[in-house]
Structure formats: C-alpha cells, structure tokens
C-alpha cells in the first residue's frame, strides 16, 4: 500500500511540470480501493462503463442512473485519489441541465466531473465551475460522438483540426478545468498542446508526451479481450488467467466428485 495525500483539483493541477500523472478508470468498490491503495492520483468513473461493464456497443447508451450507481460504488472505497465522474451522453445539453447533473454526481461521491468537447460546451463548463464543482476537459476523439462520426479516428491531422484543437485546449484551460484528457490526438499536436497549456494534459492514444496517461483499466489488465484498442499493451492477461484458473478449479472438483461417488471396488470373498 502506498500512502498518498488526499487529492483535489489543486493537487492534480500541481502535477504540471513536476511529475507524471497516472490516471485509470474505475467502476466499482474493489477496483477503486485496489487502485487507490496503489496511489493512483486520478480515478475516473468513465462512461466506458457502458462497454467494459454493461455490454453496450458504445458510450452513448449510458444513462445518468447507471453513472450514479457506479459512482456511488466507487465512492464507497473513500479514495484518496481525485474521483472524477464522466457526465453521460446528453446529460449536459445546456448549462442548467449540466449543473443539475453535476450536482447529482457530486452527491453520489464524485469530487469532479468530466465533459467532452470544447467551445460548444464552454457555457456548461463555466456554469459547473461556478457551482463549485471542478471539471476535467476532454478533447480529440470524443467517444460520445462515435455514432455521429462513424468510428474512432486520430484527430488533429488536418491544419483545420489542429487549429481548432489548439484553440479549444487553450479555451478550456482559461475557463478553469483542472486537467485535460486528449484522446487519439496526433502525437506532435498532443505535445504542442501540453507545452501551451498550464494544466496537466492526460493522453490516451495520443503519444508519450502528455503530462499524464489514462487508460480504461480493463484494457490495461487484459480484462476485456473482445475489443482491444491498438495503442494499449496490456500488462497482464486477466481474462485468460481467470478462465484458466476457473477451468483448473472445475477439473479439480470434478475429479474429487468422481473419486467420492464412483462405485466402490468389488469386494471379492475367498473361501478359506
Ligand atoms: O470513459 C472513459 O473511460 C474515458 C477515457 C478517457 C478513458 O473517458
């Protein structure tokens, strides 16, 4: 167990230029507690929940009720890490709705919320920050737009996309988000954004030059073998380890059963 002081939006900001900021997703009590005991400073109840836990095809199906349920479970671990909750699809269509839902996520135990998008969600971010709830930004490939955009692809290859990402990153930093997730952003651009903004950037599939990195924990531990993002190298194969271990248990138990219940050897009587 690694001792870590209670993390907040301020301690997260303080990673900038000082040390690497590791971040991982959590969806329940044991995973939150385990990763918190390791001293992971930012724990995200991501809406990737939809795919890796709830079996949806993408994040657009995750409801506010489902997010609240999983944020409560994660919060019961009382993490020292900064517990951030994703605001689910269509839960922040205007500033009032965004504040109402951010307050509900906070009441469920989140210490901050994450929203996808740039200037188009600036009024929502401002309103949430004004209500006293810290925000994390998310730019690049926005999973909540995957249906609309028809797939996952690297962002920032064209000059136009590059300019818009830079502008949005600076805007979000100016608005006051405490960290910025950069998902599938072309790596040179991710490096440039990291140099330009005063808050930590947290990359996912955006190269090595961000202030921190975030992964879906199931991808990191090989817990969801049916889909693997190309940029992840799992540190273990937990799904096949689970299947192998359960299979070994079943064989052992079947063998024990066979021995216990097989007909007793025929007793042969000899005349003396
Ligand atoms: O939902 C999620 O898990 C995310 C990522 C940044 C990992 O938003």
py3Dmol code that shows the C-alpha trace and the ligand (Angstrom):
import py3Dmol

protein = """\
ATOM      1  CA  UNK A   1       0.000   0.000   0.000  1.00  0.00           C
ATOM      2  CA  UNK A   2       1.348   3.423  -0.943  1.00  0.00           C
ATOM      3  CA  UNK A   3       0.488   6.430   1.177  1.00  0.00           C
ATOM      4  CA  UNK A   4      -0.960   9.274  -0.859  1.00  0.00           C
ATOM      5  CA  UNK A   5      -2.346  12.545   0.472  1.00  0.00           C
ATOM      6  CA  UNK A   6      -5.968  13.343  -0.368  1.00  0.00           C
ATOM      7  CA  UNK A   7      -6.034  14.549  -3.976  1.00  0.00           C
ATOM      8  CA  UNK A   8      -8.054  17.513  -5.163  1.00  0.00           C
ATOM      9  CA  UNK A   9      -8.307  19.693  -8.249  1.00  0.00           C
ATOM     10  CA  UNK A  10      -5.373  21.691  -6.788  1.00  0.00           C
ATOM     11  CA  UNK A  11      -3.055  18.728  -6.281  1.00  0.00           C
ATOM     12  CA  UNK A  12      -3.954  17.482  -9.774  1.00  0.00           C
ATOM     13  CA  UNK A  13      -3.025  20.863 -11.282  1.00  0.00           C
ATOM     14  CA  UNK A  14       0.236  20.753  -9.327  1.00  0.00           C
ATOM     15  CA  UNK A  15       1.421  17.736 -11.326  1.00  0.00           C
ATOM     16  CA  UNK A  16       2.059  20.079 -14.270  1.00  0.00           C
ATOM     17  CA  UNK A  17       5.771  20.215 -14.994  1.00  0.00           C
ATOM     18  CA  UNK A  18       6.616  18.289 -11.792  1.00  0.00           C
ATOM     19  CA  UNK A  19       5.746  14.656 -12.136  1.00  0.00           C
ATOM     20  CA  UNK A  20       3.970  12.144 -14.320  1.00  0.00           C
ATOM     21  CA  UNK A  21       0.212  11.970 -13.702  1.00  0.00           C
ATOM     22  CA  UNK A  22      -1.165   8.421 -13.944  1.00  0.00           C
ATOM     23  CA  UNK A  23      -4.940   8.022 -14.222  1.00  0.00           C
ATOM     24  CA  UNK A  24      -7.174   4.970 -14.591  1.00  0.00           C
ATOM     25  CA  UNK A  25     -10.857   4.166 -14.846  1.00  0.00           C
ATOM     26  CA  UNK A  26     -12.818   2.555 -12.027  1.00  0.00           C
ATOM     27  CA  UNK A  27     -16.412   1.364 -11.955  1.00  0.00           C
ATOM     28  CA  UNK A  28     -16.885  -0.340  -8.598  1.00  0.00           C
ATOM     29  CA  UNK A  29     -15.725  -0.614  -4.988  1.00  0.00           C
ATOM     30  CA  UNK A  30     -12.937  -3.241  -5.243  1.00  0.00           C
ATOM     31  CA  UNK A  31     -11.234  -1.735  -8.286  1.00  0.00           C
ATOM     32  CA  UNK A  32     -11.367   1.746  -6.764  1.00  0.00           C
ATOM     33  CA  UNK A  33      -9.962   0.513  -3.478  1.00  0.00           C
ATOM     34  CA  UNK A  34      -7.207  -1.529  -5.132  1.00  0.00           C
ATOM     35  CA  UNK A  35      -6.039   1.282  -7.401  1.00  0.00           C
ATOM     36  CA  UNK A  36      -6.334   3.822  -4.622  1.00  0.00           C
ATOM     37  CA  UNK A  37      -4.166   1.671  -2.339  1.00  0.00           C
ATOM     38  CA  UNK A  38      -1.572   1.841  -5.126  1.00  0.00           C
ATOM     39  CA  UNK A  39      -1.668   5.621  -5.048  1.00  0.00           C
ATOM     40  CA  UNK A  40      -3.226   6.391  -8.445  1.00  0.00           C
ATOM     41  CA  UNK A  41      -3.971  10.120  -8.094  1.00  0.00           C
ATOM     42  CA  UNK A  42      -6.851  10.411 -10.573  1.00  0.00           C
ATOM     43  CA  UNK A  43      -9.587   7.803 -10.746  1.00  0.00           C
ATOM     44  CA  UNK A  44     -12.255   8.224 -13.406  1.00  0.00           C
ATOM     45  CA  UNK A  45     -15.658   6.606 -13.332  1.00  0.00           C
ATOM     46  CA  UNK A  46     -15.643   6.739 -17.112  1.00  0.00           C
ATOM     47  CA  UNK A  47     -18.651   6.176 -19.291  1.00  0.00           C
ATOM     48  CA  UNK A  48     -16.525   3.443 -20.904  1.00  0.00           C
ATOM     49  CA  UNK A  49     -18.520   1.668 -18.178  1.00  0.00           C
ATOM     50  CA  UNK A  50     -21.076   1.202 -20.958  1.00  0.00           C
ATOM     51  CA  UNK A  51     -18.801  -1.073 -22.961  1.00  0.00           C
ATOM     52  CA  UNK A  52     -16.499  -2.814 -20.490  1.00  0.00           C
ATOM     53  CA  UNK A  53     -19.053  -3.432 -17.736  1.00  0.00           C
ATOM     54  CA  UNK A  54     -22.578  -3.036 -19.078  1.00  0.00           C
ATOM     55  CA  UNK A  55     -22.154  -4.620 -22.523  1.00  0.00           C
ATOM     56  CA  UNK A  56     -23.341  -1.697 -24.659  1.00  0.00           C
ATOM     57  CA  UNK A  57     -21.765  -1.144 -28.084  1.00  0.00           C
ATOM     58  CA  UNK A  58     -20.595   2.393 -27.206  1.00  0.00           C
ATOM     59  CA  UNK A  59     -20.830   5.063 -24.513  1.00  0.00           C
ATOM     60  CA  UNK A  60     -23.943   6.767 -25.898  1.00  0.00           C
ATOM     61  CA  UNK A  61     -26.219   4.247 -24.145  1.00  0.00           C
ATOM     62  CA  UNK A  62     -25.033   5.009 -20.613  1.00  0.00           C
ATOM     63  CA  UNK A  63     -27.699   6.740 -18.532  1.00  0.00           C
ATOM     64  CA  UNK A  64     -27.390   9.146 -15.645  1.00  0.00           C
ATOM     65  CA  UNK A  65     -28.885   6.480 -13.327  1.00  0.00           C
ATOM     66  CA  UNK A  66     -26.200   3.987 -14.346  1.00  0.00           C
ATOM     67  CA  UNK A  67     -23.432   6.539 -13.804  1.00  0.00           C
ATOM     68  CA  UNK A  68     -24.807   7.429 -10.363  1.00  0.00           C
ATOM     69  CA  UNK A  69     -24.997   3.762  -9.365  1.00  0.00           C
ATOM     70  CA  UNK A  70     -21.327   3.166 -10.271  1.00  0.00           C
ATOM     71  CA  UNK A  71     -20.069   6.469  -8.842  1.00  0.00           C
ATOM     72  CA  UNK A  72     -21.694   5.526  -5.506  1.00  0.00           C
ATOM     73  CA  UNK A  73     -19.993   2.117  -5.585  1.00  0.00           C
ATOM     74  CA  UNK A  74     -16.572   3.679  -6.341  1.00  0.00           C
ATOM     75  CA  UNK A  75     -17.054   6.391  -3.713  1.00  0.00           C
ATOM     76  CA  UNK A  76     -17.716   3.778  -1.002  1.00  0.00           C
ATOM     77  CA  UNK A  77     -13.994   2.970  -1.254  1.00  0.00           C
ATOM     78  CA  UNK A  78     -13.370   6.519   0.060  1.00  0.00           C
ATOM     79  CA  UNK A  79     -10.447   7.031  -2.301  1.00  0.00           C
ATOM     80  CA  UNK A  80      -7.670   9.491  -1.630  1.00  0.00           C
ATOM     81  CA  UNK A  81      -7.365   9.777  -5.387  1.00  0.00           C
ATOM     82  CA  UNK A  82      -9.364  12.525  -7.071  1.00  0.00           C
ATOM     83  CA  UNK A  83     -12.587  10.741  -8.065  1.00  0.00           C
ATOM     84  CA  UNK A  84     -13.945  12.160 -11.317  1.00  0.00           C
ATOM     85  CA  UNK A  85     -17.237  11.101 -12.939  1.00  0.00           C
ATOM     86  CA  UNK A  86     -17.991  11.292 -16.629  1.00  0.00           C
ATOM     87  CA  UNK A  87     -21.117  13.230 -17.471  1.00  0.00           C
ATOM     88  CA  UNK A  88     -23.025  10.798 -19.698  1.00  0.00           C
ATOM     89  CA  UNK A  89     -24.295  11.437 -23.225  1.00  0.00           C
ATOM     90  CA  UNK A  90     -26.963  14.133 -23.436  1.00  0.00           C
ATOM     91  CA  UNK A  91     -26.698  14.960 -19.728  1.00  0.00           C
ATOM     92  CA  UNK A  92     -25.170  18.416 -20.404  1.00  0.00           C
ATOM     93  CA  UNK A  93     -27.126  19.827 -23.308  1.00  0.00           C
ATOM     94  CA  UNK A  94     -27.453  23.256 -21.665  1.00  0.00           C
ATOM     95  CA  UNK A  95     -25.877  24.930 -18.602  1.00  0.00           C
ATOM     96  CA  UNK A  96     -28.855  24.342 -16.255  1.00  0.00           C
ATOM     97  CA  UNK A  97     -29.095  20.644 -17.082  1.00  0.00           C
ATOM     98  CA  UNK A  98     -25.311  20.312 -16.780  1.00  0.00           C
ATOM     99  CA  UNK A  99     -25.282  21.861 -13.291  1.00  0.00           C
ATOM    100  CA  UNK A 100     -28.219  19.713 -12.102  1.00  0.00           C
ATOM    101  CA  UNK A 101     -26.461  16.537 -13.215  1.00  0.00           C
ATOM    102  CA  UNK A 102     -23.027  17.590 -11.958  1.00  0.00           C
ATOM    103  CA  UNK A 103     -24.590  18.220  -8.524  1.00  0.00           C
ATOM    104  CA  UNK A 104     -26.130  14.722  -8.596  1.00  0.00           C
ATOM    105  CA  UNK A 105     -22.769  13.152  -9.480  1.00  0.00           C
ATOM    106  CA  UNK A 106     -21.149  15.099  -6.672  1.00  0.00           C
ATOM    107  CA  UNK A 107     -23.831  13.958  -4.227  1.00  0.00           C
ATOM    108  CA  UNK A 108     -23.089  10.376  -5.330  1.00  0.00           C
ATOM    109  CA  UNK A 109     -19.448  10.864  -4.265  1.00  0.00           C
ATOM    110  CA  UNK A 110     -17.572  12.313  -7.256  1.00  0.00           C
ATOM    111  CA  UNK A 111     -15.166  15.137  -6.488  1.00  0.00           C
ATOM    112  CA  UNK A 112     -15.195  16.423 -10.048  1.00  0.00           C
ATOM    113  CA  UNK A 113     -16.837  15.799 -13.423  1.00  0.00           C
ATOM    114  CA  UNK A 114     -15.559  15.356 -16.973  1.00  0.00           C
ATOM    115  CA  UNK A 115     -17.326  16.637 -20.090  1.00  0.00           C
ATOM    116  CA  UNK A 116     -16.467  16.014 -23.723  1.00  0.00           C
ATOM    117  CA  UNK A 117     -15.986  18.945 -26.085  1.00  0.00           C
ATOM    118  CA  UNK A 118     -14.554  22.423 -26.462  1.00  0.00           C
ATOM    119  CA  UNK A 119     -16.093  25.791 -27.171  1.00  0.00           C
ATOM    120  CA  UNK A 120     -19.562  24.239 -27.791  1.00  0.00           C
ATOM    121  CA  UNK A 121     -19.718  23.160 -24.118  1.00  0.00           C
ATOM    122  CA  UNK A 122     -17.970  26.233 -22.681  1.00  0.00           C
ATOM    123  CA  UNK A 123     -21.179  27.667 -21.112  1.00  0.00           C
ATOM    124  CA  UNK A 124     -21.833  24.299 -19.426  1.00  0.00           C
ATOM    125  CA  UNK A 125     -18.261  24.134 -18.079  1.00  0.00           C
ATOM    126  CA  UNK A 126     -18.475  27.701 -16.797  1.00  0.00           C
ATOM    127  CA  UNK A 127     -21.787  27.010 -15.062  1.00  0.00           C
ATOM    128  CA  UNK A 128     -20.484  23.818 -13.413  1.00  0.00           C
ATOM    129  CA  UNK A 129     -17.325  25.575 -12.239  1.00  0.00           C
ATOM    130  CA  UNK A 130     -19.407  28.438 -10.866  1.00  0.00           C
ATOM    131  CA  UNK A 131     -21.462  25.939  -8.866  1.00  0.00           C
ATOM    132  CA  UNK A 132     -18.177  24.937  -7.185  1.00  0.00           C
ATOM    133  CA  UNK A 133     -17.646  21.587  -8.898  1.00  0.00           C
ATOM    134  CA  UNK A 134     -14.218  21.017 -10.507  1.00  0.00           C
ATOM    135  CA  UNK A 135     -14.163  19.991 -14.165  1.00  0.00           C
ATOM    136  CA  UNK A 136     -11.837  17.943 -16.328  1.00  0.00           C
ATOM    137  CA  UNK A 137     -11.936  18.644 -20.087  1.00  0.00           C
ATOM    138  CA  UNK A 138     -11.842  16.059 -22.882  1.00  0.00           C
ATOM    139  CA  UNK A 139     -10.753  16.858 -26.455  1.00  0.00           C
ATOM    140  CA  UNK A 140      -9.752  14.910 -29.546  1.00  0.00           C
ATOM    141  CA  UNK A 141     -11.758  11.802 -30.353  1.00  0.00           C
ATOM    142  CA  UNK A 142     -14.953  12.180 -28.357  1.00  0.00           C
ATOM    143  CA  UNK A 143     -16.471   8.729 -27.762  1.00  0.00           C
ATOM    144  CA  UNK A 144     -19.936  10.225 -27.208  1.00  0.00           C
ATOM    145  CA  UNK A 145     -19.819  11.324 -30.886  1.00  0.00           C
ATOM    146  CA  UNK A 146     -18.727   7.967 -32.281  1.00  0.00           C
ATOM    147  CA  UNK A 147     -22.117   7.168 -33.811  1.00  0.00           C
ATOM    148  CA  UNK A 148     -22.373  10.616 -35.379  1.00  0.00           C
ATOM    149  CA  UNK A 149     -18.789  10.409 -36.719  1.00  0.00           C
ATOM    150  CA  UNK A 150     -18.999   6.762 -37.790  1.00  0.00           C
ATOM    151  CA  UNK A 151     -15.941   5.437 -35.918  1.00  0.00           C
ATOM    152  CA  UNK A 152     -12.840   6.149 -33.856  1.00  0.00           C
ATOM    153  CA  UNK A 153     -10.029   8.005 -35.624  1.00  0.00           C
ATOM    154  CA  UNK A 154      -6.938  10.095 -34.842  1.00  0.00           C
ATOM    155  CA  UNK A 155      -7.705  13.806 -34.535  1.00  0.00           C
ATOM    156  CA  UNK A 156      -5.524  16.746 -35.495  1.00  0.00           C
ATOM    157  CA  UNK A 157      -4.098  15.591 -38.799  1.00  0.00           C
ATOM    158  CA  UNK A 158      -5.537  18.397 -40.918  1.00  0.00           C
ATOM    159  CA  UNK A 159      -4.492  22.018 -40.382  1.00  0.00           C
ATOM    160  CA  UNK A 160      -8.086  22.935 -39.602  1.00  0.00           C
ATOM    161  CA  UNK A 161      -8.492  20.245 -36.939  1.00  0.00           C
ATOM    162  CA  UNK A 162      -5.117  21.114 -35.479  1.00  0.00           C
ATOM    163  CA  UNK A 163      -6.001  24.804 -35.147  1.00  0.00           C
ATOM    164  CA  UNK A 164      -9.369  24.019 -33.608  1.00  0.00           C
ATOM    165  CA  UNK A 165      -7.883  21.584 -31.062  1.00  0.00           C
ATOM    166  CA  UNK A 166      -5.222  24.097 -30.016  1.00  0.00           C
ATOM    167  CA  UNK A 167      -7.816  26.838 -29.669  1.00  0.00           C
ATOM    168  CA  UNK A 168     -10.164  24.624 -27.655  1.00  0.00           C
ATOM    169  CA  UNK A 169      -7.379  23.394 -25.377  1.00  0.00           C
ATOM    170  CA  UNK A 170      -6.394  26.970 -24.552  1.00  0.00           C
ATOM    171  CA  UNK A 171     -10.025  27.930 -24.047  1.00  0.00           C
ATOM    172  CA  UNK A 172     -10.694  25.062 -21.605  1.00  0.00           C
ATOM    173  CA  UNK A 173      -7.545  25.891 -19.635  1.00  0.00           C
ATOM    174  CA  UNK A 174      -8.636  29.521 -19.471  1.00  0.00           C
ATOM    175  CA  UNK A 175     -12.132  28.562 -18.315  1.00  0.00           C
ATOM    176  CA  UNK A 176     -10.568  26.722 -15.384  1.00  0.00           C
ATOM    177  CA  UNK A 177     -10.682  22.981 -15.991  1.00  0.00           C
ATOM    178  CA  UNK A 178      -8.076  21.355 -13.754  1.00  0.00           C
ATOM    179  CA  UNK A 179      -6.830  18.803 -16.317  1.00  0.00           C
ATOM    180  CA  UNK A 180      -7.409  17.953 -19.944  1.00  0.00           C
ATOM    181  CA  UNK A 181      -7.855  14.483 -21.436  1.00  0.00           C
ATOM    182  CA  UNK A 182      -6.524  14.259 -25.012  1.00  0.00           C
ATOM    183  CA  UNK A 183      -7.929  11.193 -26.730  1.00  0.00           C
ATOM    184  CA  UNK A 184      -6.485   9.926 -30.032  1.00  0.00           C
ATOM    185  CA  UNK A 185      -4.807  13.248 -30.737  1.00  0.00           C
ATOM    186  CA  UNK A 186      -1.956  13.150 -33.251  1.00  0.00           C
ATOM    187  CA  UNK A 187       1.139  12.874 -31.039  1.00  0.00           C
ATOM    188  CA  UNK A 188       3.029  16.017 -32.208  1.00  0.00           C
ATOM    189  CA  UNK A 189      -0.085  18.062 -31.623  1.00  0.00           C
ATOM    190  CA  UNK A 190      -0.617  16.498 -28.179  1.00  0.00           C
ATOM    191  CA  UNK A 191       2.962  17.507 -27.331  1.00  0.00           C
ATOM    192  CA  UNK A 192       2.324  21.054 -28.564  1.00  0.00           C
ATOM    193  CA  UNK A 193      -0.892  21.368 -26.542  1.00  0.00           C
ATOM    194  CA  UNK A 194       0.964  20.063 -23.491  1.00  0.00           C
ATOM    195  CA  UNK A 195       3.582  22.815 -23.909  1.00  0.00           C
ATOM    196  CA  UNK A 196       0.980  25.514 -24.433  1.00  0.00           C
ATOM    197  CA  UNK A 197      -1.477  24.931 -21.590  1.00  0.00           C
ATOM    198  CA  UNK A 198      -0.835  25.496 -17.907  1.00  0.00           C
ATOM    199  CA  UNK A 199      -2.850  22.473 -16.765  1.00  0.00           C
ATOM    200  CA  UNK A 200      -1.855  18.794 -16.999  1.00  0.00           C
ATOM    201  CA  UNK A 201      -2.775  17.035 -20.226  1.00  0.00           C
ATOM    202  CA  UNK A 202      -3.681  13.372 -19.840  1.00  0.00           C
ATOM    203  CA  UNK A 203      -3.248  11.391 -23.011  1.00  0.00           C
ATOM    204  CA  UNK A 204      -4.988   8.280 -24.238  1.00  0.00           C
ATOM    205  CA  UNK A 205      -3.690   7.027 -27.574  1.00  0.00           C
ATOM    206  CA  UNK A 206      -2.054  10.451 -28.061  1.00  0.00           C
ATOM    207  CA  UNK A 207       1.647   9.582 -27.835  1.00  0.00           C
ATOM    208  CA  UNK A 208       4.086   9.766 -24.954  1.00  0.00           C
ATOM    209  CA  UNK A 209       4.457  13.487 -24.485  1.00  0.00           C
ATOM    210  CA  UNK A 210       1.462  14.389 -22.339  1.00  0.00           C
ATOM    211  CA  UNK A 211       1.760  15.224 -18.625  1.00  0.00           C
ATOM    212  CA  UNK A 212      -0.120  12.062 -17.747  1.00  0.00           C
ATOM    213  CA  UNK A 213      -1.719   8.995 -19.284  1.00  0.00           C
ATOM    214  CA  UNK A 214      -5.149   7.492 -18.732  1.00  0.00           C
ATOM    215  CA  UNK A 215      -6.375   4.055 -19.743  1.00  0.00           C
ATOM    216  CA  UNK A 216      -9.512   2.023 -19.364  1.00  0.00           C
ATOM    217  CA  UNK A 217      -8.319  -0.322 -16.611  1.00  0.00           C
ATOM    218  CA  UNK A 218      -9.818  -3.384 -18.335  1.00  0.00           C
ATOM    219  CA  UNK A 219      -7.675  -2.609 -21.401  1.00  0.00           C
ATOM    220  CA  UNK A 220      -4.561  -2.337 -19.250  1.00  0.00           C
ATOM    221  CA  UNK A 221      -5.157  -5.623 -17.442  1.00  0.00           C
ATOM    222  CA  UNK A 222      -6.482  -7.548 -20.435  1.00  0.00           C
ATOM    223  CA  UNK A 223      -9.913  -7.850 -18.857  1.00  0.00           C
ATOM    224  CA  UNK A 224     -11.992  -7.253 -21.987  1.00  0.00           C
ATOM    225  CA  UNK A 225     -10.475  -9.485 -24.688  1.00  0.00           C
ATOM    226  CA  UNK A 226     -13.220  -8.947 -27.260  1.00  0.00           C
ATOM    227  CA  UNK A 227     -12.027  -5.448 -28.070  1.00  0.00           C
ATOM    228  CA  UNK A 228      -8.510  -4.060 -27.681  1.00  0.00           C
ATOM    229  CA  UNK A 229      -7.511  -0.548 -28.659  1.00  0.00           C
ATOM    230  CA  UNK A 230      -4.385  -0.698 -30.834  1.00  0.00           C
ATOM    231  CA  UNK A 231      -2.437   1.713 -28.633  1.00  0.00           C
ATOM    232  CA  UNK A 232      -2.691  -0.393 -25.453  1.00  0.00           C
ATOM    233  CA  UNK A 233      -0.162  -3.043 -24.439  1.00  0.00           C
ATOM    234  CA  UNK A 234      -1.817  -4.949 -21.581  1.00  0.00           C
ATOM    235  CA  UNK A 235       0.363  -5.511 -18.512  1.00  0.00           C
ATOM    236  CA  UNK A 236      -1.394  -8.815 -17.836  1.00  0.00           C
ATOM    237  CA  UNK A 237      -3.979 -11.124 -19.371  1.00  0.00           C
ATOM    238  CA  UNK A 238      -6.544 -11.156 -16.577  1.00  0.00           C
ATOM    239  CA  UNK A 239      -9.372 -12.579 -18.719  1.00  0.00           C
ATOM    240  CA  UNK A 240      -7.435 -15.670 -19.801  1.00  0.00           C
ATOM    241  CA  UNK A 241      -5.930 -16.025 -16.317  1.00  0.00           C
ATOM    242  CA  UNK A 242      -9.473 -16.056 -14.903  1.00  0.00           C
ATOM    243  CA  UNK A 243     -10.674 -18.614 -17.450  1.00  0.00           C
ATOM    244  CA  UNK A 244      -7.644 -20.876 -16.913  1.00  0.00           C
ATOM    245  CA  UNK A 245      -7.950 -20.685 -13.119  1.00  0.00           C
ATOM    246  CA  UNK A 246     -11.677 -21.383 -13.124  1.00  0.00           C
ATOM    247  CA  UNK A 247     -11.148 -24.261 -15.533  1.00  0.00           C
ATOM    248  CA  UNK A 248      -8.478 -25.752 -13.221  1.00  0.00           C
ATOM    249  CA  UNK A 249     -10.868 -25.422 -10.268  1.00  0.00           C
ATOM    250  CA  UNK A 250     -13.657 -27.148 -12.217  1.00  0.00           C
ATOM    251  CA  UNK A 251     -11.372 -30.062 -13.235  1.00  0.00           C
ATOM    252  CA  UNK A 252     -10.138 -30.499  -9.678  1.00  0.00           C
ATOM    253  CA  UNK A 253     -13.667 -30.515  -8.288  1.00  0.00           C
ATOM    254  CA  UNK A 254     -14.909 -32.936 -10.965  1.00  0.00           C
ATOM    255  CA  UNK A 255     -12.048 -35.286 -10.127  1.00  0.00           C
ATOM    256  CA  UNK A 256     -12.846 -35.093  -6.403  1.00  0.00           C
ATOM    257  CA  UNK A 257     -16.517 -35.817  -7.164  1.00  0.00           C
ATOM    258  CA  UNK A 258     -15.613 -38.745  -9.427  1.00  0.00           C
ATOM    259  CA  UNK A 259     -13.476 -40.288  -6.696  1.00  0.00           C
ATOM    260  CA  UNK A 260     -16.065 -39.774  -3.970  1.00  0.00           C
ATOM    261  CA  UNK A 261     -19.022 -41.117  -5.888  1.00  0.00           C
ATOM    262  CA  UNK A 262     -17.595 -43.773  -8.206  1.00  0.00           C
ATOM    263  CA  UNK A 263     -18.828 -47.302  -7.271  1.00  0.00           C
ATOM    264  CA  UNK A 264     -16.626 -48.894  -4.591  1.00  0.00           C
ATOM    265  CA  UNK A 265     -14.296 -51.600  -5.882  1.00  0.00           C
ATOM    266  CA  UNK A 266     -15.975 -55.016  -6.000  1.00  0.00           C
ATOM    267  CA  UNK A 267     -15.338 -56.962  -2.816  1.00  0.00           C
ATOM    268  CA  UNK A 268     -14.031 -60.442  -3.578  1.00  0.00           C
ATOM    269  CA  UNK A 269     -14.549 -63.122  -0.951  1.00  0.00           C
ATOM    270  CA  UNK A 270     -12.120 -66.040  -0.804  1.00  0.00           C
ATOM    271  CA  UNK A 271     -13.041 -69.371   0.712  1.00  0.00           C
ATOM    272  CA  UNK A 272     -10.513 -70.347   3.312  1.00  0.00           C
TER     273      UNK A 272
END
"""
ligand_1 = """\
8
LIG
O -14.882 6.840 -20.428
C -13.667 6.728 -20.291
O -13.198 5.733 -19.785
C -12.833 7.840 -20.749
C -11.386 7.674 -21.021
C -10.630 8.936 -21.044
C -10.594 6.586 -20.554
O -13.341 8.891 -20.930
"""
view = py3Dmol.view(width=600, height=400)
view.addModel(protein, "pdb")
view.setStyle({"model": 0}, {"cartoon": {"style": "trace"}})
view.addModel(ligand_1, "xyz")
view.setStyle({"model": 1}, {"stick": {}})
view.zoomTo()
view.show()
